[in-house]
Amino acid sequence: NKIYTDKINISCGNLKYSLFAFVSNIANSSYEDFCDAFGGIVKPKLTFTVKDAASGYIITALTTDEITSPDWTQYGMKFVMPAGITKITIEITNAAAGGCGNDIAIDDIQFGLCDPTPTVAVNNTAGCTNGTTTFSAALSDPTVISGTLEYQWQISTNGSTWTDISGANNATYTINPLTAGDVNKYYRVIVASAGNLNNVNCRYISPGYY
């Protein structure tokens, strides 16, 4: 009953991934009439499974409802990859009972980090010289990272070359007091799950705020 399988290397734990495919029920009305003579047509169902390739442990699985539409329809799931997983096996299997029918077409199987990449919003409470300015960061989809979040605020003079701000490792960054040297600069924040802050493939970066 296995329709598709693949092994994929994983570099980022504690992040949300997706596994999807487009599926169509290819049975037509004539085929349904034919199956009526054999107890009725069987509607297809699929099970999407993600396993740890090393141990075979099932990380997550989802079985669809009966697939009835001839139109291409996307089925699948989103899930958080546990920490410590380095390779997975993905499987799509036929979950319907045997019999007449149970026929599908499947295309455009997709696996990866959830897309689109969530943005990191930076909210600034503007301040005056010698006053206080505070930046705060929040993921647009807070479920995309599991567990403890790590932050690193950065500064730039041109918006392209960035330098870490020492000690700026919280969801908020406050400049107090604000000096002339702090203005006309770009600020941004990097957000990642614990241990992934320096992994360029496993972190999210806000736009620069000027």
Order of alpha helices (4+ residues) and beta strands (2+ residues): beta-beta-alpha-beta-beta-beta-beta-beta-beta-beta-beta-beta-beta-beta-beta
